[in-house]
């Protein structure tokens, strides 16, 4: 019998409501801090960063933020700067969020944007678009 808790695609495990709620709370707090431009790091000055998701460990002790700078340029430099700023960000998130324990923050480049671009490129390929057009004309539902 397959356990539904082990069926999550990205993390190998489905997250609980509590993990999802804490992750969203941290994500919103990080976005607010980055929007207010409170970081004094020269590598992060003037850089627009997207935080797509924050995953929290089951024990709520670690949080991984998936980030991507606008344009996807200088990702390693941005990740190093965010890791340097992690203790400051943790204190700021802890001040704005009402949590008993604030997780340790780590930052990872978000690969989903690259995957989405690959899929879009594949769908625009001549062979695929030809196949999609032929299946649409054969579909009896689209004729009505």
N, C-alpha and C positions, 0 to 999 in steps of 0.2 A: 504494500500500500504506500502511495506517495504522500508525503506530508506536505501540506500546502505552505507551511512556513519556510520550506527549503526551495520554493519555486521562483524566487526573485531573480531577475536576469542580471542586473549589474553587480549586485553585491553578493550573490549566492544565497542570500537569506532575505526573507521579507521582514521589513522593519515594523515594529509595534507602533501603535498610535502615539505613545509617549515619545518614542524616538523621533517620529515625524514632527510632532508638535514642538519639541525642543529644537530640532534642526531648523524649522521655519522661524522660530523665535530668534535663534542665533543669526540666521541669514538676514532677517530684517534689521537686526541691530548692526550687523557688519555693513550692510548697505547704507544705513543712516550715517555711520561713522565715516565711511569712504566718501559719501556724498558731501558731507560737511568739510571734507578736506582737512581733517585734524592731524594727519600724519605729517611729520616734518622730514621724512626720508626724501633725499633728492631724487632717488630712483622712482619714487611714487608720485612726485610732484607733477600735477597736470595730466596724469594718466587716468583714463576712464576704465574701470574694472567691472566686469560683470561677474556676479556670484550667482551661478545657476542653481546650486544645491549645497546643502550642508548635511552630511551624514554623521549621525551620532552613534557611538558604539552602544551595545546593549546595556552596559553598566553606566552609561552616560558620563564616562570619564574622559573620553576623547571625541573630538569633532574634526571632521575633514571637510574643508570648504573647497568646492570645485570652482575655480576661477578662470577667467579668460579676459585679457586686456583687449580693449577696442582695437580692431584691426588684426589681432593675433600676433603682434610684433613684440619682440624682446621678452618672450615668455620666461626664459630661465632667469633673467635679471629681475623681473617682477616677482617671481616666486621666491627668490633669495631675499628680496626686500620685504616681502610679506612675512617670511619666517623671522626676519630680524624684528619686525614690528608686532609679532604674535603676542608677546607678553603685554604690551600696551593695549592691543586690541582686546585681549582677554579681560583686562581690567575694565576697559570701557564698556564691553558687552555685559560684564558682571554688574556694573553700576546701573545699566539701563534695564536689565532683565532681572526678574525676581526668581532666582533659582537658589537652591540650597548649596549646590556645588557647581562651579563653572568648569566646563570641560577644557582640556588642553587643546588649543587650536593648531591645526596643520593645514597647509595649502597645497593643492594639486592642480595641475593644468587640466582643464575640462576638454576631453577628447570628443564629446558629442557633437560639437560644431563641425569638426573635421569629418566625422561619420556622416552627418547630414549632408555635407557638401559632396562626399563621394556618392551617396545615394542619388542626389540631384543630378550629378554628372552622368550617372548610369541611366537615369530615366530620360535624359535629353539625348542619349545616343541614338543614332539613326535606326539601328536594329530594334531597339526597345520601343521607340516611338512608332515604328511601322507595325510592330506586334500589337501595341496598344490601340492603334487606329483600326486594325483588322478585327480585333475582338469587340470594339465598340460597335462596328457596323453589323456584326453577327449577333449582337445582344438584342433579343426580342423586346426587352423592357424599354430600351432607349428609343424604339420605333414608335411607341405610343405617346 
